[in-house]
């Protein structure tokens, strides 16, 4: 019995009952016994499954094709997901704008998809509100312009109907008005061109770059632009000269930035040379508020020089010292003789100076010319009976209309 028990135990120990699958189905499981004992338990597949799995060694799995198929599927899924997310974001942003509108925030009534996408690019809440406020103000301006256009059309239609109902039944002739609006610039240009050929020169000295800050330089160019405009609209303009203007210098860069392409077409003589190299020294007169010599009459044969400088700190004596170094005659306007001057400097802006000089050139009347001095600088005009036109030698000149 002991021997038989050991024999049965060995048989059971070395026997294996593998599980096989028939035709690849889990429900067709059956037990098969091996003919030879194995030292360990193993899984034996049925011959039917082996035939299905076994392939020709020459046939290989196309991994590249499989990867491309998988990647294309993933890209389609990602694109569909991104489109859905983008649509969701646009919808969410539109709902946010609508919510802010209901909350009383400044938002536009109509907002396009492109504006919504731009709004989505802003990361902070404050920046989004600012952008929506900008769109709302822009929308209001468009509506206001549209209302103005409609009102103008209604007014024009009313005028037309009123004109048709009058006695003559003829429309108003606006032919001369259109000619003036189209040709007035040509008239100004023609006068300025004539002044460049035959007019009296007026020099603006640009040798004060180092005495001014950048802001003062900008103010100087602003005044010079106004000066050119007043001279261009005058009946008898000056021939303006910008002397000591260095190419690519501060003055030149600021002029080019302000005028743009019109700078090259400006009817002004611009040169890097000094005024003493362009004109005879004995005809030059430097106008400066620090000069001890008072200007009594306007001389049409002289060439007046005005320093192009805006001085916020009121640095006295700079233009006078510059004129003395060049050994030039100097004069100042007779402000004390005609005006009850209050405390403060007697410096005038460049556009005020040219308006005074243009009036003196046309009329010779100091009272008329000094009206361009700002009213805040003086109390009133003094008794000017002693300053008659006959004594100034300008009574014979009349204003040309």
Buried (B, 14 or more C-beta within 10 A) or exposed (E): EEEEEEEEEEEEEEEBEBEBBBEEEEEEEEEEEEEEEEEEEEEEBBEEBEEEEEEEEEEEEEEEEEEEEEEEEEEEEEEEEEEEEEEEEBEEBBEBBEEBBEEEEBBBEEBEEEBBEBBBEBEEEEEBBEBBBEBBEEBEEEEEEEEEEEEEEEEEEEEEEEEEEEEEEEEEEEEEEEEEEEEEEEEBEEBBBEBBEEBBBBBBBBBBBEBBEEEBBBBBBBBBBBBBEBBBBBEBBBBBBBBBBEEEBBBBBBBEEBBEEEBEEBBBBBBBEBBBEBBEEEEBBBBBBBBEEEBBEBBEEBBBBBBBBBBEEEEBEBBBEBBEEBEBBBBBBBBEBBBEBEEEEBBBBBBBBBBBBBBBBBBBBBEBBBEBBEEEBBEEEBEEEEBEBEEBEBEEBEEEE
